[in-house]
Amino acid sequence: MKFTLVATVLLTFSLSAFAVEYPVLTTASPDQVGFDSQKLHRLDGWIQNQIDAGYPSINLLVIKDNHIVLQKAWGYAKKYDGSTLLAHPIRATTNTMYDLASNTKMYATNFALQKLVYEGKID
């Protein structure tokens, strides 16, 4: 019994040595992190134009230096039931879950490239 307790304590402390601390995200205005507020406003308008043109929904999260600069959703999470337009479509929110399907390969490659650029390994 005593051995089990000591082993559990030792295992717990040894595993905590490998723990990784992740930064805490906070909210900041675009100007506070060096972003141009007008450009983000134009981006907002461009995205709304895409929604108005028929794009179903867009969810965007912009983070710089551990600060959330913009988090917004446009469009509808569910607008149709099959081919029938819903009387009360469900709006997309920043918590809307999307089925990425085969898009995962594209996103993984994009994130990997962004990381390599950030690390200065590629231009």
Secondary structure, DSSP 8 states (H G I E B T S, - for coil): -HHHHHHHHHHHHHHHTT-------EE--GGGGT--HHHHHHHHHHHHHHHHTT--EEEEEEEETTEEEEEEEEEEEEEEETTEEEEEEEE--TT-----GGGHHHHHHHHHHHHHHHTTS--
